[in-house]
């Protein structure tokens, strides 16, 4: 137990450091959050054209609040790293200044010594006082090294002074950036207070239209259930089609393998018979005519083939290597596509070029009618009016509609399926092969003037959380 504790003490700081985002990562994340806030503000302005409060406005405001809080957390992380850098730089400047003082002191000592022995007579006396020629050479080398030492000391002083100036410049830049981040944080806090008040006002107005709101909630629930059933039915049919196709291909492969083994068996039997049919005279290695079957003389040049228990010729059949995550209900091509899709988890492109997640995956309480439990089978992505939906991965498209007003596209990726709901029109047809980022349709505008794409990911009949699959 003590050994485990010691290991944790040693390795925990290392693991914590490995997970710590770099300064560049934090800067990129801050810029990404600011860009997301700008997109949300643009979509919020579009929904504000309606004088009455809408769920679209509430969703946009809630997303802005969440993004601003995330931005403040990111800024605090940046400030923490800057404080560490400032402390490190301050310690480095202090150490360099101490080194500079030591270098100056040593240089001053060498200068004073050189001043005291500056006369040419003293130098000559120092050389001629040598006992022999070799000692004189050593004294010459000593004098040369002493001059070089003084030059090196002077160079070190200049270099150290230059490093101190650069370090101080970096330190000042870090302090300026810290001040800028602190100012940005204060502005974000003021915006949060302002938007919180605006959000509360929208919620209050929406609660005043509770009857209309409950009617819309019931309608949304019915539509979601219908779409979920339609998707489930289509996936089950697709799975059955793929299963039959896989079985047919497996049957063909088995027949091909059986035919190959039979040909190998015949070839082995012919080889055992010397390559000739039975009872046909052949010439053996001793140039003597062979006898009919049953009377053929023995020879040491022919080895009888190995036979199995049912007297069939045994042939060497290589074992098939089964790939990892192989699904026997899929064809080899579909298995490869499925594994490629799975390997891109967390790196899939967004199904729209610009937008924000206005509602996450799974069950949740309604933003206004708190007692009402809702469920999202995917994620809702609010985007610009007229925005195009695009495939997140290559596959085969399936187009369907439930109410005849909106269109939906499902793309088959082997064992995985991606679903793109609430499209005004589509650019693909049933059975069409699509590529990654290919436009498949235009996002429809709902009754409140919002363009929201519902994006889902299924593995066979199991719903998955798309947020952990797309790049963030």
C-alpha positions as CSV (number, residue, x, y, z in Angstrom):
1,X,0.0,0.0,0.0
2,X,2.8,2.4,0.9
3,X,4.5,1.6,-2.5
4,X,1.3,2.5,-4.3
5,X,1.0,5.8,-2.4
6,X,4.6,6.7,-3.3
7,X,3.9,5.9,-7.0
8,X,0.9,8.2,-7.0
9,X,2.9,11.0,-5.4
10,X,5.6,10.6,-8.1
11,X,3.4,10.2,-11.1
12,X,0.3,12.3,-10.3
13,X,2.1,15.7,-11.0
14,X,3.4,14.2,-14.3
15,X,-0.1,13.1,-15.4
16,X,-1.6,16.4,-14.3
17,X,1.0,18.3,-16.3
18,X,0.4,16.1,-19.4
19,X,-3.3,17.0,-19.4
20,X,-2.7,20.7,-18.8
21,X,-3.6,22.7,-22.0
22,X,-0.8,24.8,-23.5
23,X,-0.9,28.6,-23.8
24,X,-1.6,28.3,-27.5
25,X,-4.4,25.8,-26.9
26,X,-6.0,28.3,-24.5
27,X,-5.7,31.2,-26.9
28,X,-7.2,29.1,-29.8
29,X,-10.0,28.0,-27.5
30,X,-10.7,31.6,-26.4
31,X,-10.9,32.7,-30.1
32,X,-13.2,29.8,-30.9
33,X,-15.6,30.6,-28.0
34,X,-15.7,34.3,-29.0
35,X,-16.5,33.3,-32.6
36,X,-19.3,31.0,-31.3
37,X,-20.7,33.9,-29.3
38,X,-20.7,36.1,-32.4
39,X,-22.6,33.4,-34.4
40,X,-25.1,33.1,-31.6
41,X,-25.6,36.9,-31.4
42,X,-26.2,37.0,-35.2
43,X,-28.9,34.2,-34.9
44,X,-30.4,35.9,-31.9
45,X,-30.8,39.1,-33.8
46,X,-32.6,37.2,-36.6
47,X,-35.1,35.7,-34.1
48,X,-35.7,39.2,-32.5
49,X,-37.5,40.3,-35.6
50,X,-40.6,38.7,-33.9
51,X,-41.6,41.2,-31.2
52,X,-42.9,38.3,-29.0
53,X,-40.5,36.2,-27.1
54,X,-39.8,32.8,-28.6
55,X,-38.1,29.6,-27.6
56,X,-35.5,30.4,-30.2
57,X,-34.5,33.6,-28.4
58,X,-34.4,31.7,-25.1
59,X,-32.2,29.0,-26.5
60,X,-29.8,31.6,-28.1
61,X,-29.6,33.5,-24.9
62,X,-28.9,30.4,-22.8
63,X,-26.2,29.4,-25.2
64,X,-24.6,32.8,-25.0
65,X,-24.6,32.6,-21.2
66,X,-23.0,29.2,-21.3
67,X,-20.4,30.3,-23.8
68,X,-19.6,33.4,-21.8
69,X,-19.1,31.4,-18.6
70,X,-16.9,29.0,-20.6
71,X,-15.0,32.0,-21.9
72,X,-14.4,33.3,-18.3
73,X,-13.1,29.9,-17.2
74,X,-10.8,29.9,-20.2
75,X,-9.6,33.4,-19.4
76,X,-8.9,32.4,-15.7
77,X,-6.8,29.5,-17.0
78,X,-4.8,31.9,-19.2
79,X,-4.3,34.3,-16.3
80,X,-3.1,31.4,-14.2
81,X,-0.5,30.4,-16.8
82,X,0.5,34.1,-17.2
83,X,1.0,34.4,-13.5
84,X,3.2,31.4,-13.5
85,X,5.2,32.8,-16.4
86,X,5.5,36.2,-14.7
87,X,6.8,34.5,-11.5
88,X,9.3,32.4,-13.6
89,X,10.5,35.4,-15.5
90,X,10.9,37.5,-12.3
91,X,13.0,34.8,-10.7
92,X,15.0,34.5,-13.9
93,X,15.7,38.2,-14.1
94,X,16.7,38.2,-10.4
95,X,19.1,35.4,-11.0
96,X,20.6,37.0,-14.1
97,X,21.1,40.3,-12.2
98,X,23.0,38.4,-9.4
99,X,25.1,36.7,-12.1
100,X,25.7,40.1,-13.7
101,X,26.9,41.6,-10.4
102,X,29.3,38.6,-9.9
103,X,30.6,39.0,-13.4
104,X,31.1,42.8,-12.9
105,X,32.9,42.2,-9.7
106,X,35.3,39.7,-11.2
107,X,35.9,41.9,-14.2
108,X,36.7,44.9,-11.9
109,X,39.2,42.7,-10.1
110,X,40.9,41.7,-13.3
111,X,41.0,45.4,-14.4
112,X,42.5,46.5,-11.1
113,X,45.2,43.8,-11.4
114,X,45.9,44.8,-15.0
115,X,46.2,48.4,-13.9
116,X,48.7,47.6,-11.2
117,X,50.9,45.5,-13.6
118,X,50.3,47.7,-16.7
119,X,54.0,48.7,-17.2
120,X,56.0,46.9,-19.9
121,X,58.9,46.6,-17.4
122,X,56.8,44.5,-15.1
123,X,55.7,42.3,-17.9
124,X,59.3,41.8,-19.1
125,X,60.5,41.2,-15.5
126,X,57.8,38.6,-15.1
127,X,58.9,36.8,-18.3
128,X,62.7,37.1,-17.7
129,X,62.5,35.9,-14.1
130,X,61.6,32.5,-15.4
131,X,64.0,29.7,-14.5
132,X,64.2,28.3,-18.0
133,X,62.8,28.7,-21.5
134,X,59.9,26.3,-20.9
135,X,58.7,28.2,-17.9
136,X,58.9,31.4,-19.9
137,X,56.6,29.8,-22.5
138,X,54.2,28.8,-19.8
139,X,54.1,32.4,-18.5
140,X,53.5,33.7,-22.0
141,X,50.5,31.3,-22.3
142,X,49.3,32.4,-18.9
143,X,49.3,36.0,-19.9
144,X,47.5,35.2,-23.1
145,X,44.8,33.2,-21.2
146,X,44.4,36.0,-18.7
147,X,43.8,38.5,-21.6
148,X,41.3,36.0,-23.1
149,X,39.6,35.6,-19.7
150,X,39.1,39.3,-19.4
151,X,37.6,39.4,-22.9
152,X,35.3,36.5,-22.1
153,X,34.2,38.3,-18.9
154,X,33.3,41.4,-20.8
155,X,31.4,39.4,-23.4
156,X,29.5,37.6,-20.7
157,X,28.5,40.9,-19.1
158,X,27.2,42.2,-22.4
159,X,25.3,38.9,-23.2
160,X,23.8,38.8,-19.7
161,X,22.7,42.5,-20.0
162,X,21.0,41.7,-23.3
163,X,19.2,38.6,-21.9
164,X,18.0,40.7,-18.9
165,X,16.6,43.4,-21.3
166,X,14.8,40.7,-23.3
167,X,13.4,39.0,-20.2
168,X,12.1,42.3,-18.9
169,X,10.4,43.0,-22.2
170,X,8.8,39.5,-22.1
171,X,7.8,40.2,-18.5
172,X,6.2,43.5,-19.4
173,X,4.4,41.9,-22.3
174,X,3.0,39.2,-20.0
175,X,1.8,41.8,-17.6
176,X,0.1,43.8,-20.4
177,X,-1.7,40.6,-21.6
178,X,-2.8,39.8,-18.1
179,X,-4.3,43.3,-17.8
180,X,-6.0,42.9,-21.1
181,X,-7.5,39.5,-20.0
182,X,-8.6,40.9,-16.7
183,X,-10.4,43.8,-18.6
184,X,-12.0,41.2,-20.9
185,X,-13.2,39.2,-17.9
186,X,-14.8,42.2,-16.3
187,X,-16.6,43.0,-19.6
188,X,-17.8,39.4,-19.9
189,X,-19.2,39.5,-16.3
190,X,-21.1,42.6,-17.1
191,X,-22.5,41.0,-20.3
192,X,-23.5,37.9,-18.3
193,X,-25.5,40.1,-15.8
194,X,-27.2,41.9,-18.7
195,X,-28.0,38.7,-20.6
196,X,-29.2,36.9,-17.4
197,X,-31.8,39.7,-16.9
198,X,-32.8,39.4,-20.6
199,X,-33.2,35.6,-20.3
200,X,-35.3,36.0,-17.2
201,X,-37.6,38.4,-19.0
202,X,-38.0,36.0,-22.0
203,X,-38.8,33.1,-19.6
204,X,-41.4,35.3,-17.8
205,X,-43.1,36.2,-21.1
206,X,-43.1,32.6,-22.3
207,X,-44.6,31.4,-19.0
208,X,-47.4,33.9,-19.7
209,X,-48.3,31.9,-22.8
210,X,-48.3,28.5,-21.1
211,X,-51.3,27.1,-23.0
212,X,-49.8,27.8,-26.3
213,X,-46.4,26.6,-25.1
214,X,-47.9,23.2,-23.9
215,X,-49.6,22.7,-27.3
216,X,-46.3,23.2,-29.1
217,X,-44.5,20.8,-26.7
218,X,-47.1,18.1,-27.4
219,X,-46.7,18.7,-31.1
220,X,-42.9,18.4,-30.8
221,X,-43.2,15.2,-28.8
222,X,-45.5,13.6,-31.4
223,X,-43.2,14.6,-34.2
224,X,-40.1,13.3,-32.4
225,X,-41.8,9.9,-31.7
226,X,-42.9,9.6,-35.3
227,X,-39.5,10.4,-36.6
228,X,-37.8,8.0,-34.1
229,X,-40.1,5.2,-35.2
230,X,-39.5,5.9,-38.9
231,X,-35.7,5.9,-38.3
232,X,-35.9,2.7,-36.3
233,X,-37.9,0.9,-39.0
234,X,-35.6,2.0,-41.8
235,X,-32.5,0.9,-39.9
236,X,-34.0,-2.5,-39.1
237,X,-34.8,-2.9,-42.8
238,X,-31.3,-1.8,-43.8
239,X,-29.8,-4.2,-41.3
240,X,-31.9,-7.1,-42.7
241,X,-30.8,-6.2,-46.3
242,X,-27.1,-6.1,-45.2
243,X,-27.5,-9.4,-43.3
244,X,-28.9,-11.2,-46.4
245,X,-26.2,-9.6,-48.6
246,X,-23.5,-10.7,-46.1
247,X,-24.9,-14.3,-46.0
248,X,-25.1,-14.5,-49.8
249,X,-21.5,-13.3,-50.1
250,X,-20.4,-15.8,-47.4
251,X,-22.2,-18.6,-49.3
252,X,-20.4,-17.6,-52.5
253,X,-17.1,-17.5,-50.7
254,X,-17.8,-20.9,-49.1
255,X,-18.6,-22.4,-52.5
256,X,-15.5,-20.9,-54.0
257,X,-13.4,-22.3,-51.2
258,X,-15.0,-25.8,-51.6
259,X,-14.4,-25.7,-55.4
260,X,-10.7,-24.7,-54.7
261,X,-10.3,-27.5,-52.3
262,X,-11.7,-30.0,-54.7
263,X,-9.4,-28.8,-57.5
264,X,-6.5,-29.1,-55.0
265,X,-7.6,-32.6,-54.1
266,X,-7.7,-33.7,-57.8
267,X,-4.3,-32.2,-58.5
268,X,-2.8,-34.0,-55.5
269,X,-4.3,-37.3,-56.7
270,X,-2.9,-36.8,-60.2
271,X,0.5,-36.0,-58.7
272,X,0.3,-39.2,-56.6
273,X,-0.4,-41.2,-59.8
274,X,2.6,-39.7,-61.6
275,X,0.4,-37.2,-63.5
276,X,-1.4,-39.9,-65.6
277,X,-4.9,-41.5,-65.4
278,X,-5.2,-45.1,-64.2
279,X,-4.0,-48.0,-66.3
280,X,-2.1,-45.8,-68.8
281,X,1.4,-47.0,-69.4
282,X,4.1,-44.5,-68.4
283,X,7.8,-44.5,-68.4
284,X,9.4,-44.6,-65.0
285,X,12.7,-43.1,-63.9
286,X,14.5,-46.4,-64.9
287,X,13.1,-46.2,-68.5
288,X,11.1,-49.3,-67.9
289,X,7.4,-49.5,-68.9
290,X,5.2,-49.3,-65.9
291,X,2.5,-51.9,-65.2
292,X,-1.2,-51.3,-65.0
293,X,-2.7,-50.2,-61.7
294,X,-2.3,-52.7,-59.1
295,X,0.9,-54.2,-60.7
296,X,3.0,-51.1,-60.9
297,X,6.5,-51.7,-59.6
298,X,7.5,-49.9,-56.4
299,X,9.5,-46.8,-56.7
300,X,11.3,-44.6,-54.2
301,X,10.5,-41.4,-56.1
302,X,6.8,-41.2,-55.3
303,X,5.5,-40.3,-51.9
304,X,1.9,-41.1,-51.1
305,X,-0.3,-38.2,-50.2
306,X,-1.6,-37.9,-46.6
307,X,-5.2,-38.9,-46.2
308,X,-7.8,-37.9,-43.6
309,X,-10.0,-40.3,-41.7
310,X,-12.6,-40.3,-44.5
311,X,-9.9,-41.2,-47.1
312,X,-9.8,-37.8,-48.7
313,X,-6.6,-36.1,-49.6
314,X,-5.6,-33.5,-47.0
315,X,-4.7,-30.1,-48.3
316,X,-3.0,-27.2,-46.5
317,X,-5.7,-24.5,-46.0
318,X,-4.5,-21.2,-44.6
319,X,-6.5,-19.9,-41.7
320,X,-8.5,-16.8,-42.4
321,X,-7.4,-13.8,-40.3
322,X,-10.5,-12.2,-38.8
323,X,-10.1,-8.4,-38.4
324,X,-10.8,-6.7,-35.1
325,X,-14.4,-5.6,-34.5
326,X,-15.6,-7.8,-37.4
327,X,-19.4,-8.0,-37.8
328,X,-20.6,-11.1,-39.6
329,X,-23.9,-9.5,-40.4
330,X,-22.0,-7.1,-42.7
331,X,-20.1,-7.6,-45.9
332,X,-16.3,-7.1,-45.8
333,X,-16.7,-3.7,-47.5
334,X,-19.4,-2.6,-45.0
335,X,-17.2,-3.8,-42.1
336,X,-14.3,-1.7,-43.4
337,X,-16.5,1.4,-43.7
338,X,-17.9,0.8,-40.2
339,X,-14.4,0.6,-38.7
340,X,-13.2,3.7,-40.5
341,X,-16.2,5.6,-39.1
342,X,-15.5,4.4,-35.6
343,X,-11.9,5.3,-35.8
344,X,-12.9,9.0,-36.5
345,X,-14.8,9.3,-33.2
346,X,-14.3,12.9,-31.9
347,X,-12.9,14.0,-35.3
348,X,-16.0,14.0,-37.5
349,X,-16.8,17.4,-39.1
350,X,-20.0,19.3,-38.1
351,X,-23.1,18.6,-40.2
352,X,-23.4,22.3,-40.8
353,X,-20.6,24.8,-41.5
354,X,-21.6,27.2,-38.8
355,X,-23.8,26.9,-35.8
356,X,-24.1,26.1,-32.1
357,X,-25.6,23.2,-30.1
358,X,-28.9,24.6,-28.8
359,X,-30.0,21.3,-27.2
360,X,-27.9,18.4,-26.2
361,X,-28.5,14.6,-26.3
362,X,-30.8,12.7,-24.0
363,X,-33.5,13.6,-21.4
364,X,-33.8,17.1,-20.1
365,X,-36.3,19.4,-18.4
366,X,-38.0,22.0,-20.6
367,X,-36.5,25.5,-20.2
368,X,-39.8,27.1,-19.4
369,X,-42.2,24.3,-18.3
370,X,-39.9,22.8,-15.7
371,X,-42.2,19.9,-14.9
372,X,-42.2,18.6,-18.5
373,X,-39.5,16.1,-19.3
374,X,-38.3,16.1,-22.9
375,X,-35.9,13.8,-24.8
376,X,-33.6,14.5,-27.6
377,X,-32.5,11.5,-29.7
378,X,-29.7,13.5,-31.2
379,X,-28.5,17.1,-30.8
380,X,-30.2,20.3,-32.1
381,X,-27.8,22.6,-34.0
382,X,-29.0,26.1,-34.6
383,X,-27.6,27.6,-37.8
384,X,-28.1,30.4,-40.2
385,X,-31.2,30.7,-42.5
386,X,-30.7,28.8,-45.7
387,X,-27.7,26.9,-44.3
388,X,-26.7,23.6,-46.0
389,X,-26.5,20.3,-44.2
390,X,-23.5,18.2,-45.1
391,X,-22.5,14.5,-44.6
392,X,-20.1,13.9,-41.8
393,X,-18.7,10.8,-43.4
394,X,-18.9,8.8,-46.6
395,X,-21.8,6.3,-47.1
396,X,-25.0,5.6,-48.9
397,X,-28.0,7.9,-48.6
398,X,-31.6,7.2,-47.8
399,X,-34.2,10.0,-48.1
400,X,-37.6,9.9,-46.2
401,X,-40.3,12.2,-44.9
402,X,-43.0,11.7,-42.2
403,X,-45.3,14.6,-42.7
404,X,-44.6,15.4,-46.4
405,X,-43.4,18.9,-45.5
406,X,-39.9,18.3,-44.1
407,X,-37.3,15.9,-45.5
408,X,-34.8,13.8,-43.7
409,X,-31.6,12.0,-44.8
410,X,-30.1,8.9,-43.4
411,X,-26.6,7.9,-44.4
412,X,-25.4,4.3,-43.9
413,X,-21.8,3.8,-42.7
414,X,-21.8,0.1,-42.2
415,X,-23.0,-0.6,-38.7
416,X,-23.3,3.1,-38.1
417,X,-26.0,5.5,-39.3
418,X,-26.1,9.3,-39.3
419,X,-29.5,11.1,-39.6
420,X,-30.1,14.7,-40.7
421,X,-33.6,15.9,-39.8
422,X,-35.7,19.0,-40.7
423,X,-34.5,19.7,-44.2
424,X,-36.5,22.0,-46.5
425,X,-35.1,20.2,-49.6
426,X,-32.5,17.5,-50.3
427,X,-29.7,17.3,-52.9
428,X,-29.3,13.4,-52.8
429,X,-31.4,10.4,-53.8
430,X,-32.0,7.0,-52.3
431,X,-29.0,4.7,-52.8
432,X,-26.7,7.5,-53.8
433,X,-23.1,7.4,-52.6
434,X,-22.1,10.5,-50.7
435,X,-18.7,11.8,-49.6
436,X,-17.5,13.5,-46.5
437,X,-18.7,17.2,-46.3
438,X,-20.9,16.7,-49.4
439,X,-24.0,18.9,-49.2
440,X,-27.1,16.8,-48.8
441,X,-29.8,19.4,-48.3
442,X,-31.0,22.8,-46.9
443,X,-32.0,23.2,-43.3
444,X,-35.7,24.1,-42.9
445,X,-37.0,27.1,-41.0
446,X,-39.5,26.3,-38.2
447,X,-42.6,28.2,-37.1
448,X,-40.6,30.5,-34.9
449,X,-38.2,31.5,-37.7
450,X,-35.3,29.2,-36.5
451,X,-33.2,27.0,-38.7
452,X,-32.4,24.0,-36.5
453,X,-30.9,20.7,-37.7
454,X,-31.5,17.6,-35.6
455,X,-28.4,15.4,-36.0
456,X,-28.4,11.8,-34.8
457,X,-25.9,9.0,-34.8
458,X,-27.0,5.3,-34.4
459,X,-25.0,2.1,-34.1
460,X,-27.5,-0.3,-35.5
461,X,-30.6,0.4,-33.3
462,X,-28.7,2.0,-30.5
463,X,-28.7,5.9,-30.3
464,X,-25.4,7.5,-29.5
465,X,-24.5,11.0,-28.3
466,X,-23.3,12.9,-31.4
467,X,-21.4,15.5,-29.2
468,X,-18.6,13.0,-28.5
469,X,-18.3,12.1,-32.2
470,X,-18.0,15.6,-33.8
471,X,-14.9,17.7,-33.5
472,X,-15.1,20.4,-30.8
